[in-house]
Amino acid sequence: MTLIKSISGIRGTIGGRSGEGLTPIDIVKFTAAFGKILLRNTGNKKIVVGRDARLSGDMVSNLVVGTLQSIGADVVNLGLSTTPTVEIAVPLEQAAGGIILTASHNPGQWNALKLLNSKGEFISDVEGKEVLALGDNLDFDFAEVGDLGVEVKDGSYLQKHIDAVLALPLVDVDAIRAANFKVAVDAVNSTGGTFIPALLEALGVQTVYKIHCEPNGHFPHNPEPLKEHLTDLSAAVVENNADLGIAVDPDVDRLVFMMEDGELFGEEYTLVAVADYILAHTKGNTVSNLSSTRALRDVTQKHGGEYFAAAVGEVNVVTKMKEVNAVIGGEGNGGVIYPDSHYGRDALVGVALFLSHLAKLGKKASAYRAELPQYYMSKNKITLTPTLDIDDLLAKMEEKYKHEQYSNIDGLKIDLENEWVHLRKSNTEPIIRIYSEGPTQEAAEAIAQRIIQEIEEIIK
């Protein structure tokens, strides 16, 4: 059993003992703490709740809604929804905040509470620590019977989200309709199975092949949208002669495209392609995290903008985007953040912008992919002894590469002329994750192995 309390929210495996898994006790105490903080800080009793389709979702939702009512909060319950839909709903409802019940790309035994502020954006690290502290001591009173909150169920936000996407000036429905795309969709039997086909229909896509689109929570494969998990989608694209495949994770904030030949466009390149389109029409800057592809920097510079890197984590990317007034940003895991819509990763927005771009280009997805800057990534990790001082190890690596361009805002990233490597320590286990990128797969793996060897020498 696992319970992880971090900047990303409260997540864990369902069951087990309190404090060791995501049990009803853990769900209640952290929901109550977050709700109490919202009520105290805003004076606003309204809180939005939505969930993905995983099997524990109904149980967790009942606990969360009841707990919020027990502290005097009024709940707008969106039911089966997506992370970006809840993010949009919070400001539209003029709510104090929101809670999304999803463990994102984690397998079915996981669930989580993702916490939003009144802007529909993830709370900060400081705010998260306040929630954890209050949840651990529960130093507050629950509401008396006359002050209990009420629940309102609202199923209108599927259409409201789609309408908001269609209203974006760079979403060209006419061009998409004229392109007559045939699209296959794998939504891993979660809420994307409802939201993505509905969006495609609204965009004028008349032929949609649905793969695992029944939102019943029975994930047919590992829900992280990686190549090795998307063999069914690849087969559907090829067998149906589709123009494109679309895969999303259970809460629909990560987006991956598959080309007409059944090969992945590349999760790192979802943001790159969308940015290429946005920057061609809107001059400005871009942001991604330190572990994302260098291709975004190249595309940004091609269009006359400036690229900035942020620490890993959506809240860090959003903070940097606001700081540099970025017109597009996100993460290399298929997360697109478009401020003209809202400051959150949104697969619906990404789909609409990518299809608009592809329709106007009039090219096959594979032909367009070949035109983008070509980089290859390698992901490795080193398992260390629990007693090893990882911060000291990273400091020694920083000293070794002090004459190169580097960043230490999140672990250590070393930028070389043709490659980069990013070292990050895990917050939950004694490992260092090593991400590297180069102009070829061999180059990416070679620099990673060189760094691994240097780390092992320092340890010895």
C-alpha positions in Angstrom: 0.0 0.0 0.0 1.2 3.5 -0.8 0.2 7.0 0.3 2.1 10.0 -1.2 1.4 13.5 -0.1 3.0 16.1 -2.4 2.6 19.2 -4.5 0.6 17.0 -6.9 -2.0 16.3 -4.2 -2.9 13.3 -2.0 -2.5 10.1 -3.9 -2.3 6.5 -3.0 -3.5 2.9 -3.5 -7.0 2.2 -2.3 -7.3 0.1 0.9 -4.9 -0.9 3.7 -4.2 0.9 6.9 -4.7 4.7 7.4 -1.5 6.5 6.6 -0.2 3.7 4.5 -2.8 3.7 1.6 -5.6 6.0 0.5 -8.2 4.9 3.0 -11.6 6.6 3.8 -9.9 8.1 6.9 -7.2 9.7 4.8 -9.7 10.9 2.2 -12.0 12.5 4.8 -9.3 14.2 6.9 -7.5 15.9 3.9 -10.8 16.8 2.2 -12.0 18.4 5.4 -8.7 20.2 5.9 -8.7 21.6 2.4 -12.3 22.6 2.5 -11.8 24.4 5.9 -8.9 26.3 4.5 -10.9 27.4 1.4 -13.9 28.5 3.6 -11.6 30.4 6.0 -9.5 32.1 3.3 -12.3 33.0 0.9 -15.5 33.2 2.8 -17.0 31.3 -0.1 -18.9 28.1 0.6 -19.0 26.7 -3.0 -16.5 23.9 -4.0 -16.5 22.0 -7.3 -15.9 18.3 -7.4 -15.4 16.0 -10.4 -13.9 12.5 -11.0 -12.5 10.2 -13.6 -14.0 6.8 -14.2 -11.7 4.6 -12.2 -13.5 1.9 -10.1 -12.9 3.6 -6.7 -14.2 6.9 -8.0 -17.8 6.6 -6.8 -16.7 5.6 -3.3 -14.2 8.4 -3.1 -16.6 10.9 -4.5 -19.3 10.0 -1.9 -16.7 10.5 0.9 -15.4 13.8 -0.5 -18.9 15.3 -1.1 -20.2 14.2 2.3 -17.1 15.5 4.1 -17.4 18.9 2.4 -21.0 19.1 3.4 -20.0 18.2 6.9 -17.9 21.3 7.2 -20.6 23.5 5.8 -19.5 23.7 2.2 -21.9 23.6 -0.8 -20.8 21.2 -3.5 -21.2 21.5 -7.3 -20.7 17.8 -8.3 -19.8 17.4 -11.9 -19.8 13.6 -11.6 -17.8 11.9 -14.4 -15.6 14.6 -15.8 -12.0 15.5 -16.7 -9.3 17.4 -14.9 -9.4 20.4 -17.3 -13.2 20.5 -17.2 -13.1 20.9 -13.4 -10.4 23.5 -13.8 -12.7 25.5 -16.2 -15.8 25.0 -13.9 -14.3 26.5 -10.8 -14.1 30.1 -12.0 -17.3 29.8 -14.0 -19.1 28.7 -10.8 -17.3 31.5 -8.9 -16.3 28.7 -6.5 -13.7 28.9 -3.7 -11.8 26.0 -5.3 -12.2 22.5 -6.5 -11.2 18.8 -6.0 -10.5 16.4 -8.9 -10.7 12.8 -8.0 -8.1 11.1 -10.2 -4.7 9.4 -10.0 -4.0 10.6 -13.6 -1.9 8.0 -15.4 -1.5 5.6 -12.4 -3.1 2.1 -12.6 -6.6 1.3 -11.4 -5.8 0.6 -7.8 -4.7 4.2 -7.3 -6.8 7.3 -6.7 -6.0 10.8 -5.6 -7.3 14.2 -4.5 -6.0 17.0 -6.8 -6.6 20.4 -5.2 -7.5 23.6 -7.0 -7.7 27.2 -6.0 -10.4 29.7 -6.9 -8.8 30.3 -10.4 -9.1 26.6 -11.1 -5.3 26.1 -10.9 -3.4 23.7 -8.7 -2.6 25.0 -5.2 1.0 26.0 -4.4 3.5 24.0 -2.5 3.0 26.3 0.5 -0.8 25.9 0.4 -0.4 22.2 0.0 1.8 21.9 3.1 -0.9 23.9 5.1 -3.5 21.3 4.0 -1.3 18.4 5.1 -0.6 20.0 8.5 -4.2 20.7 9.2 -5.3 17.3 8.0 -2.9 15.6 10.3 -4.2 17.4 13.5 -7.8 18.2 12.5 -7.9 21.3 14.8 -11.3 22.5 13.8 -15.0 21.9 14.4 -17.4 20.3 11.9 -20.8 22.0 11.1 -23.9 21.5 13.2 -27.0 20.1 11.5 -28.5 23.4 10.5 -25.2 24.5 8.9 -24.5 21.5 6.7 -23.8 22.2 3.1 -25.9 21.1 0.1 -24.9 19.2 -3.1 -26.0 20.2 -6.6 -25.3 17.8 -9.4 -24.4 19.5 -12.7 -23.9 17.5 -15.9 -23.7 20.5 -18.2 -19.9 21.0 -18.2 -19.2 18.5 -21.0 -20.9 20.9 -23.4 -19.6 24.0 -21.6 -16.0 22.8 -22.0 -16.6 22.0 -25.7 -18.2 25.4 -26.3 -15.2 27.1 -24.7 -12.8 25.2 -26.9 -14.8 26.0 -30.1 -14.7 29.7 -29.1 -10.9 29.9 -29.2 -10.0 32.0 -32.3 -7.3 29.6 -33.5 -9.6 26.6 -33.5 -10.8 26.4 -37.1 -13.8 24.1 -37.3 -14.4 24.8 -41.0 -10.8 23.7 -41.9 -11.2 20.6 -39.8 -14.5 19.7 -41.3 -13.1 20.2 -44.8 -10.2 18.0 -44.1 -12.6 15.1 -43.6 -10.3 13.4 -41.0 -10.8 9.8 -39.9 -9.7 9.5 -36.3 -9.3 6.6 -33.8 -9.5 7.3 -30.1 -8.2 5.2 -27.1 -9.5 6.7 -23.9 -8.5 3.7 -21.6 -12.2 3.3 -20.6 -12.3 6.5 -18.6 -14.0 9.9 -19.2 -12.0 10.7 -22.3 -14.2 8.1 -24.0 -17.1 10.5 -23.6 -15.4 13.9 -23.9 -13.0 13.3 -26.8 -15.5 11.8 -29.3 -18.0 14.5 -28.4 -15.4 17.2 -29.1 -14.5 15.5 -32.4 -18.1 15.5 -33.5 -18.4 19.2 -32.6 -15.2 19.9 -34.6 -16.8 18.3 -37.7 -14.9 15.0 -37.6 -17.5 12.6 -39.0 -15.5 9.3 -38.8 -14.4 8.3 -35.3 -13.2 4.8 -34.4 -13.7 4.3 -30.6 -11.2 2.0 -28.8 -11.7 1.5 -25.1 -14.1 4.4 -24.8 -16.6 3.0 -22.4 -16.1 5.0 -19.1 -16.5 2.0 -16.8 -13.1 2.2 -15.1 -11.9 -1.2 -16.3 -8.5 -0.1 -17.8 -7.7 -2.5 -20.6 -4.0 -1.7 -20.5 -1.6 0.4 -18.4 -3.3 3.9 -18.5 -0.1 5.9 -19.2 -0.3 6.8 -22.9 3.1 5.4 -24.0 3.9 3.5 -27.2 4.1 0.1 -25.5 0.6 0.5 -24.1 -1.1 1.6 -27.3 -0.9 -1.4 -29.6 -4.7 -1.6 -29.9 -4.8 2.0 -31.1 -2.0 1.4 -33.5 -3.8 -1.5 -35.0 -7.1 0.4 -35.3 -5.4 3.3 -37.1 -3.7 1.1 -39.6 -6.7 -1.3 -40.2 -9.2 1.6 -40.7 -6.8 3.7 -42.8 -7.3 6.5 -40.2 -5.5 9.8 -40.5 -4.8 10.1 -36.9 -5.0 8.3 -33.5 -5.7 10.0 -30.3 -4.8 8.7 -26.8 -5.5 10.3 -23.5 -4.9 9.3 -19.9 -7.8 8.7 -17.5 -8.3 12.3 -16.5 -7.7 13.7 -20.0 -4.9 16.2 -19.3 -2.3 14.2 -21.2 -2.5 13.9 -25.0 -0.7 11.7 -27.4 -1.2 11.4 -31.2 -0.6 8.4 -33.4 0.3 9.0 -37.1 -1.4 7.3 -40.0 1.3 4.6 -40.2 0.5 3.4 -36.7 3.6 5.0 -35.2 3.5 7.5 -32.3 3.9 11.2 -33.2 5.7 11.3 -29.8 4.4 12.5 -26.5 7.2 15.0 -26.3 6.0 16.5 -29.6 2.4 17.1 -28.8 3.3 20.4 -27.2 5.9 21.2 -29.9 3.4 20.8 -32.7 0.7 22.9 -30.9 3.3 25.6 -30.1 4.4 25.6 -33.7 0.8 26.5 -34.7 0.2 29.0 -31.9 3.5 30.8 -32.5 2.8 31.1 -36.2 -0.2 33.2 -35.3 0.7 34.7 -31.9 4.1 36.1 -31.2 5.4 35.3 -27.8 7.4 33.1 -25.4 7.1 29.5 -24.4 7.7 27.4 -21.3 8.2 23.7 -20.6 9.8 21.8 -17.7 13.5 20.9 -17.6 12.9 17.3 -18.6 11.1 18.2 -21.9 12.5 18.1 -25.4 14.8 20.8 -26.8 12.6 20.9 -29.9 10.3 23.4 -28.2 13.2 25.8 -27.8 14.0 25.4 -31.5 10.5 26.0 -32.7 10.1 29.0 -30.4 13.3 30.6 -31.7 12.2 29.9 -35.3 9.1 32.0 -34.7 11.1 34.8 -32.9 10.1 34.0 -29.4 12.1 33.1 -26.3 12.0 29.7 -24.5 12.1 29.3 -20.7 12.4 26.2 -18.6 10.7 25.6 -15.3 11.0 23.0 -12.6 9.1 19.8 -13.1 5.4 20.0 -12.0 2.4 21.7 -13.6 2.2 24.4 -10.9 5.9 25.3 -11.6 5.3 25.5 -15.3 2.2 27.7 -14.8 4.1 30.0 -12.5 6.9 30.5 -15.0 4.4 31.0 -17.9 2.8 33.9 -16.0 6.2 35.3 -15.1 7.4 35.5 -18.8 3.9 36.0 -20.3 4.2 32.8 -22.3 1.6 32.3 -25.1 1.9 28.5 -24.9 3.5 26.0 -22.6 3.2 22.7 -20.9 5.1 19.5 -20.3 6.7 16.9 -22.5 4.4 14.2 -21.2 1.7 15.4 -23.7 0.5 18.2 -21.5 -0.6 21.4 -23.4 -1.3 24.6 -21.4 -2.9 27.4 -23.5 -3.5 30.5 -21.4 -6.1 31.9 -23.9 -8.2 29.0 -22.6 -7.0 28.4 -19.0 -3.8 27.6 -17.1 -4.1 23.9 -17.0 -3.1 20.9 -19.2 -6.0 20.3 -21.4 -6.3 17.5 -24.0 -9.5 18.9 -25.5 -7.7 22.2 -26.3 -4.7 20.3 -27.6 -6.8 18.1 -29.9 -8.7 21.1 -31.4 -5.5 23.1 -32.0 -3.6 20.2 -33.4 -6.4 19.3 -35.9 -6.7 22.9 -36.9 -3.0 23.0 -37.6 -2.9 19.7 -39.5 -6.0 20.7 -41.5 -4.4 24.0 -42.6 -1.1 22.3 -43.5 -2.9 19.8 -45.7 -0.2 17.2 -44.8 -0.2 13.7 -43.3 0.8 13.6 -39.7 4.0 11.7 -40.5 5.1 14.2 -43.1 4.6 17.1 -40.7 6.4 15.2 -37.9 9.5 14.8 -40.2 9.7 18.5 -40.6 10.0 19.2 -36.9 13.4 19.3 -35.1 14.5 15.7 -34.5 15.6 14.7 -31.0 15.6 11.5 -29.1 15.2 10.9 -25.4 16.5 8.3 -23.0 15.1 7.7 -19.5 17.1 5.9 -16.8 17.4 5.7 -13.1 20.0 4.7 -10.4 18.9 3.1 -7.2 21.0 4.2 -4.3 21.4 3.2 -0.7 19.0 4.9 1.7 21.8 6.4 3.7 23.5 8.1 0.7 23.4 11.9 0.7 21.8 12.5 -2.7 22.1 16.3 -2.4 25.8 16.1 -1.8 26.1 13.7 -4.8 24.3 16.2 -7.0 26.5 19.1 -5.7 29.6 17.1 -6.7 28.2 16.5 -10.2 27.4 20.3 -10.4 31.0 21.1 -9.5 32.2 18.6 -12.2 30.2 20.4 -14.9 30.4 24.0 -13.6 32.0 25.1 -16.8 29.0 24.0 -18.8 25.6 25.6 -19.0 23.5 24.1 -16.2 20.5 24.7 -14.0 20.0 23.6 -10.4 16.4 24.8 -9.9 15.2 21.2 -9.9 18.0 18.7 -9.4 20.7 19.3 -11.9 20.3 19.8 -15.7 23.4 20.0 -17.8 23.1 21.6 -21.2 25.8 20.5 -23.6 26.2 21.6 -27.2 24.3 18.6 -28.8 22.8 16.9 -25.8 21.4 17.6 -22.4 21.0 15.4 -19.2 18.7 16.1 -16.2 19.3 14.5 -12.8 16.4 14.5 -10.4 16.1 12.8 -7.0 12.9 11.0 -6.1 10.9 12.4 -3.2 9.6 8.9 -2.3 12.5 6.5 -2.8 16.4 6.6 -2.9 16.8 6.9 -6.6 18.1 9.5 -9.1 16.1 9.7 -12.3 18.3 10.5 -15.4 16.6 12.0 -18.4 18.8 12.7 -21.5 18.3 13.9 -25.0 20.4 14.0 -28.2 20.2 14.2 -32.0 20.1 10.4 -32.1 18.9 7.7 -29.8 22.5 6.5 -29.5 23.7 9.9 -28.5 21.0 10.2 -25.8 21.8 6.9 -24.4 25.5 7.5 -24.5 25.4 10.7 -22.5 23.1 9.0 -19.9 25.6 6.1 -19.5 28.5 8.5 -19.2 26.7 10.3 -16.4 25.7 7.1 -14.7 29.3 6.0 -14.7 30.5 9.3 -13.3 27.9 9.0 -10.5 29.0 5.5 -9.7 32.7 6.7 -9.5 31.7 9.5 -7.1 29.8 7.0 -4.9 32.8 4.6 -4.8 
